[in-house]
Amino acid sequence: MTNAHQLNRYIVYTCKKCEWQTAVIALWPDLKPKSCQNAKCRCSFIREPDMLRTKAPKKLTTKPTKKVVEVSEEKKTSKRASKRKKK
């Protein structure tokens, strides 16, 4: 069973030298691996940024935004009692 449908929500990073892969949730695009975690490769993506292949989803999943209701600038009245209590 493949989990390709789950990878639609993730950014997949791949090392071009050894094909090591890792994935990060698409809501965190600023998190990138600094080096390859393969013990034999240990390629540094800081020194060689072209060795990191990035595959991002086409459409980021975000929550739908609520519609903003415009408030009219009518005269607001206060709720003060106009009649005073009689003694």
OpenMM code with the backbone's topology and positions (N, CA, C; nanometers):
from openmm import Vec3, app, unit

residues = "MET THR ASN ALA HIS GLN LEU ASN ARG TYR ILE VAL TYR THR CYS LYS LYS CYS GLU TRP GLN THR ALA VAL ILE ALA LEU TRP PRO ASP LEU LYS PRO LYS SER CYS GLN ASN ALA LYS CYS ARG CYS SER PHE ILE ARG GLU PRO ASP MET LEU ARG THR LYS ALA PRO LYS LYS LEU THR THR LYS PRO THR LYS LYS VAL VAL GLU VAL SER GLU GLU LYS LYS THR SER LYS ARG ALA SER LYS ARG LYS LYS LYS".split()
positions = [
    Vec3(0.0844, -0.1171, 0.0000),
    Vec3(0.0000, 0.0000, 0.0000),
    Vec3(0.0896, 0.1243, 0.0000),
    Vec3(0.0605, 0.2176, -0.0862),
    Vec3(0.1418, 0.3381, -0.0949),
    Vec3(0.0751, 0.4510, -0.0181),
    Vec3(0.1552, 0.5437, 0.0238),
    Vec3(0.1015, 0.6610, 0.0926),
    Vec3(0.1292, 0.7859, 0.0101),
    Vec3(0.1077, 0.7759, -0.1211),
    Vec3(0.1285, 0.8900, -0.2103),
    Vec3(0.0243, 0.9973, -0.1858),
    Vec3(-0.0963, 0.9592, -0.1452),
    Vec3(-0.1996, 1.0583, -0.1184),
    Vec3(-0.1646, 1.1437, 0.0033),
    Vec3(-0.0881, 1.0883, 0.0969),
    Vec3(-0.0472, 1.1642, 0.2142),
    Vec3(0.0650, 1.2622, 0.1810),
    Vec3(0.1446, 1.2331, 0.0803),
    Vec3(0.2552, 1.3211, 0.0441),
    Vec3(0.2084, 1.4475, -0.0269),
    Vec3(0.0804, 1.4562, -0.0593),
    Vec3(0.0284, 1.5780, -0.1206),
    Vec3(0.0287, 1.6940, -0.0235),
    Vec3(0.0367, 1.6655, 0.1064),
    Vec3(0.0359, 1.7708, 0.2068),
    Vec3(0.1764, 1.8016, 0.2584),
    Vec3(0.2788, 1.7420, 0.2011),
    Vec3(0.4151, 1.7559, 0.2504),
    Vec3(0.5092, 1.8085, 0.1429),
    Vec3(0.6160, 1.8754, 0.1861),
    Vec3(0.7254, 1.9133, 0.0973),
    Vec3(0.8306, 1.8033, 0.1117),
    Vec3(0.8684, 1.7428, 0.0015),
    Vec3(0.9628, 1.6308, 0.0038),
    Vec3(1.0997, 1.6808, -0.0410),
    Vec3(1.2013, 1.6582, 0.0425),
    Vec3(1.3392, 1.6952, 0.0116),
    Vec3(1.4171, 1.5674, -0.0190),
    Vec3(1.4958, 1.5699, -0.1286),
    Vec3(1.5711, 1.4531, -0.1715),
    Vec3(1.7154, 1.4919, -0.1990),
    Vec3(1.8087, 1.4100, -0.1527),
    Vec3(1.9501, 1.4298, -0.1827),
    Vec3(1.9768, 1.3743, -0.3229),
    Vec3(2.0388, 1.4523, -0.4086),
    Vec3(2.0643, 1.4086, -0.5458),
    Vec3(2.1764, 1.3056, -0.5546),
    Vec3(2.2641, 1.3000, -0.4550),
    Vec3(2.3755, 1.2048, -0.4594),
    Vec3(2.3310, 1.0637, -0.4224),
    Vec3(2.2573, 1.0503, -0.3125),
    Vec3(2.2253, 0.9159, -0.2628),
    Vec3(2.0761, 0.8856, -0.2579),
    Vec3(1.9908, 0.9792, -0.3018),
    Vec3(1.8457, 0.9634, -0.3045),
    Vec3(1.7838, 0.9478, -0.1643),
    Vec3(1.8475, 1.0018, -0.0618),
    Vec3(1.7897, 1.0052, 0.0724),
    Vec3(1.6753, 1.1046, 0.0727),
    Vec3(1.5635, 1.0718, 0.1396),
    Vec3(1.4461, 1.1591, 0.1389),
    Vec3(1.3985, 1.1889, 0.2795),
    Vec3(1.3412, 1.3064, 0.2929),
    Vec3(1.2700, 1.3447, 0.4140),
    Vec3(1.1548, 1.4342, 0.3729),
    Vec3(1.0541, 1.4441, 0.4588),
    Vec3(0.9369, 1.5245, 0.4266),
    Vec3(0.9016, 1.6147, 0.5445),
    Vec3(0.8494, 1.7333, 0.5118),
    Vec3(0.8078, 1.8311, 0.6110),
    Vec3(0.6676, 1.8768, 0.5741),
    Vec3(0.5863, 1.9050, 0.6736),
    Vec3(0.4503, 1.9535, 0.6488),
    Vec3(0.4565, 2.0809, 0.5656),
    Vec3(0.3668, 2.0943, 0.4706),
    Vec3(0.3686, 2.2065, 0.3759),
    Vec3(0.3458, 2.3417, 0.4429),
    Vec3(0.2925, 2.3418, 0.5635),
    Vec3(0.2720, 2.4672, 0.6345),
    Vec3(0.4025, 2.5241, 0.6897),
    Vec3(0.5091, 2.4462, 0.6895),
    Vec3(0.6398, 2.4896, 0.7407),
    Vec3(0.7436, 2.4878, 0.6287),
    Vec3(0.7320, 2.5732, 0.5270),
    Vec3(0.8261, 2.5664, 0.4138),
    Vec3(0.9661, 2.6178, 0.4469),
    Vec3(0.9831, 2.6852, 0.5612),
    Vec3(1.1144, 2.7381, 0.5956),
    Vec3(1.2049, 2.6331, 0.6601),
    Vec3(1.1522, 2.5162, 0.6948),
    Vec3(1.2348, 2.4099, 0.7527),
    Vec3(1.2953, 2.3258, 0.6408),
    Vec3(1.4274, 2.3340, 0.6269),
    Vec3(1.4986, 2.2552, 0.5264),
    Vec3(1.6113, 2.1799, 0.5954),
    Vec3(1.6447, 2.0607, 0.5454),
    Vec3(1.7569, 1.9890, 0.6060),
    Vec3(1.8890, 2.0590, 0.5748),
    Vec3(1.9802, 2.0591, 0.6724),
    Vec3(2.1105, 2.1235, 0.6540),
    Vec3(2.2098, 2.0290, 0.5878),
    Vec3(2.1936, 1.8985, 0.6146),
    Vec3(2.2839, 1.8008, 0.5540),
    Vec3(2.2088, 1.6703, 0.5335),
    Vec3(2.2670, 1.5848, 0.4511),
    Vec3(2.2104, 1.4536, 0.4252),
    Vec3(2.2335, 1.3651, 0.5477),
    Vec3(2.1302, 1.2944, 0.5889),
    Vec3(2.1406, 1.2112, 0.7087),
    Vec3(2.1870, 1.0689, 0.6781),
    Vec3(2.2204, 1.0395, 0.5536),
    Vec3(2.2773, 0.9109, 0.5170),
    Vec3(2.4210, 0.9079, 0.5673),
    Vec3(2.4573, 0.8071, 0.6432),
    Vec3(2.5908, 0.8005, 0.7045),
    Vec3(2.7019, 0.7908, 0.6003),
    Vec3(2.6747, 0.7337, 0.4844),
    Vec3(2.7765, 0.7210, 0.3805),
    Vec3(2.7911, 0.8472, 0.2968),
    Vec3(2.6868, 0.9257, 0.2863),
    Vec3(2.6888, 1.0433, 0.1988),
    Vec3(2.7332, 1.1689, 0.2738),
    Vec3(2.6580, 1.2108, 0.3731),
    Vec3(2.6841, 1.3311, 0.4539),
    Vec3(2.7083, 1.4567, 0.3701),
    Vec3(2.6318, 1.4742, 0.2638),
    Vec3(2.6426, 1.5919, 0.1777),
    Vec3(2.5859, 1.7125, 0.2521),
    Vec3(2.6567, 1.8243, 0.2513),
    Vec3(2.6106, 1.9464, 0.3173),
    Vec3(2.5320, 2.0309, 0.2176),
    Vec3(2.4044, 2.0548, 0.2497),
    Vec3(2.3202, 2.1349, 0.1616),
    Vec3(2.3449, 2.2839, 0.1804),
    Vec3(2.4162, 2.3211, 0.2844),
    Vec3(2.4527, 2.4616, 0.3035),
    Vec3(2.5652, 2.4985, 0.2071),
    Vec3(2.6635, 2.4101, 0.1930),
    Vec3(2.7745, 2.4355, 0.1000),
    Vec3(2.7363, 2.4062, -0.0442),
    Vec3(2.6518, 2.3044, -0.0651),
    Vec3(2.6087, 2.2646, -0.1997),
    Vec3(2.4555, 2.2663, -0.2071),
    Vec3(2.3948, 2.3837, -0.2214),
    Vec3(2.2480, 2.3890, -0.2229),
    Vec3(2.1846, 2.3259, -0.3465),
    Vec3(2.2611, 2.3092, -0.4550),
    Vec3(2.2051, 2.2484, -0.5760),
    Vec3(2.1912, 2.0965, -0.5629),
    Vec3(2.2446, 2.0359, -0.4576),
    Vec3(2.2328, 1.8918, -0.4357),
    Vec3(2.1019, 1.8540, -0.3666),
    Vec3(2.0224, 1.9526, -0.3278),
    Vec3(1.8950, 1.9268, -0.2611),
    Vec3(1.7812, 1.9481, -0.3600),
    Vec3(1.7039, 1.8431, -0.3848),
    Vec3(1.5888, 1.8501, -0.4746),
    Vec3(1.4643, 1.8699, -0.3882),
    Vec3(1.3817, 1.9667, -0.4239),
    Vec3(1.2622, 2.0001, -0.3471),
    Vec3(1.1387, 1.9736, -0.4317),
    Vec3(1.0420, 1.9010, -0.3732),
    Vec3(0.9156, 1.8752, -0.4411),
    Vec3(0.8042, 1.9231, -0.3489),
    Vec3(0.7406, 2.0341, -0.3880),
    Vec3(0.6347, 2.0937, -0.3074),
    Vec3(0.4988, 2.0604, -0.3679),
    Vec3(0.3947, 2.0547, -0.2855),
    Vec3(0.2608, 2.0302, -0.3402),
    Vec3(0.2140, 2.1492, -0.4222),
    Vec3(0.1278, 2.1219, -0.5185),
    Vec3(0.0783, 2.2280, -0.6059),
    Vec3(-0.0085, 2.3267, -0.5294),
    Vec3(-0.0900, 2.2748, -0.4418),
    Vec3(-0.1837, 2.3587, -0.3692),
    Vec3(-0.1639, 2.3355, -0.2196),
    Vec3(-0.1289, 2.4414, -0.1470),
    Vec3(-0.1127, 2.4292, -0.0032),
    Vec3(-0.2501, 2.4208, 0.0621),
    Vec3(-0.2605, 2.3349, 0.1631),
    Vec3(-0.3875, 2.3201, 0.2320),
    Vec3(-0.3960, 2.4254, 0.3417),
    Vec3(-0.4945, 2.5114, 0.3310),
    Vec3(-0.5174, 2.6134, 0.4323),
    Vec3(-0.6643, 2.6127, 0.4700),
    Vec3(-0.6932, 2.6671, 0.5851),
    Vec3(-0.8305, 2.6754, 0.6301),
    Vec3(-0.9017, 2.7850, 0.5518),
    Vec3(-1.0282, 2.7658, 0.5211),
    Vec3(-1.1011, 2.8709, 0.4492),
    Vec3(-1.1146, 2.9952, 0.5374),
    Vec3(-1.1022, 3.1103, 0.4754),
    Vec3(-1.1112, 3.2344, 0.5505),
    Vec3(-1.2566, 3.2751, 0.5663),
    Vec3(-1.2855, 3.3389, 0.6778),
    Vec3(-1.4209, 3.3856, 0.7030),
    Vec3(-1.4443, 3.5151, 0.6276),
    Vec3(-1.5654, 3.5327, 0.5812),
    Vec3(-1.5990, 3.6552, 0.5105),
    Vec3(-1.6115, 3.7692, 0.6105),
    Vec3(-1.5595, 3.8832, 0.5743),
    Vec3(-1.5649, 4.0002, 0.6608),
    Vec3(-1.6951, 4.0745, 0.6334),
    Vec3(-1.7690, 4.1016, 0.7390),
    Vec3(-1.8948, 4.1730, 0.7266),
    Vec3(-1.8676, 4.3210, 0.7491),
    Vec3(-1.9122, 4.4033, 0.6563),
    Vec3(-1.8910, 4.5464, 0.6690),
    Vec3(-1.9896, 4.6047, 0.7686),
    Vec3(-1.9395, 4.6901, 0.8557),
    Vec3(-2.0232, 4.7544, 0.9551),
    Vec3(-2.0556, 4.8940, 0.9053),
    Vec3(-2.1851, 4.9241, 0.9013),
    Vec3(-2.2245, 5.0571, 0.8542),
    Vec3(-2.1960, 5.1602, 0.9635),
    Vec3(-2.1673, 5.2808, 0.9221),
    Vec3(-2.1303, 5.3864, 1.0148),
    Vec3(-2.2524, 5.4697, 1.0518),
    Vec3(-2.3527, 5.4023, 1.1054),
    Vec3(-2.4731, 5.4721, 1.1468),
    Vec3(-2.4544, 5.5275, 1.2877),
    Vec3(-2.5437, 5.6171, 1.3241),
    Vec3(-2.5371, 5.6765, 1.4561),
    Vec3(-2.5759, 5.5709, 1.5591),
    Vec3(-2.4887, 5.5501, 1.6555),
    Vec3(-2.5148, 5.4506, 1.7586),
    Vec3(-2.5816, 5.5199, 1.8763),
    Vec3(-2.6826, 5.4549, 1.9301),
    Vec3(-2.7522, 5.5109, 2.0449),
    Vec3(-2.7093, 5.4387, 2.1705),
    Vec3(-2.7125, 5.5115, 2.2800),
    Vec3(-2.6800, 5.4492, 2.4076),
    Vec3(-2.8080, 5.3997, 2.4725),
    Vec3(-2.7953, 5.3095, 2.5637),
    Vec3(-2.9111, 5.2484, 2.6275),
    Vec3(-2.9396, 5.3130, 2.7634),
    Vec3(-2.9442, 5.4413, 2.7676),
    Vec3(-2.9768, 5.5113, 2.8916),
    Vec3(-3.1283, 5.5216, 2.9033),
    Vec3(-3.1714, 5.5113, 3.0230),
    Vec3(-3.3144, 5.5246, 3.0464),
    Vec3(-3.3541, 5.6714, 3.0329),
    Vec3(-3.4571, 5.6964, 2.9582),
    Vec3(-3.4999, 5.8339, 2.9382),
    Vec3(-3.5906, 5.8828, 3.0505),
    Vec3(-3.6533, 5.7906, 3.1158),
    Vec3(-3.7421, 5.8267, 3.2257),
    Vec3(-3.6746, 5.7955, 3.3582),
    Vec3(-3.6860, 5.8875, 3.4492),
    Vec3(-3.6303, 5.8624, 3.5818),
    Vec3(-3.7403, 5.8030, 3.6700),
    Vec3(-3.6942, 5.7237, 3.7641),
    Vec3(-3.7918, 5.6653, 3.8573),
    Vec3(-3.8475, 5.7743, 3.9472),
    Vec3(-3.9732, 5.7658, 3.9698),
    Vec3(-4.0396, 5.8619, 4.0574),
    Vec3(-4.0395, 5.8084, 4.1984),
    Vec3(-4.0212, 5.8980, 4.2898),
    Vec3(-4.0195, 5.8589, 4.4297),
    Vec3(-4.1563, 5.8514, 4.4885),
] * unit.nanometer
topology = app.Topology()
chain = topology.addChain("A")
for resn in residues:
    res = topology.addResidue(resn, chain)
    for name in ("N", "CA", "C"):
        topology.addAtom(name, app.Element.getBySymbol(name[0]), res)
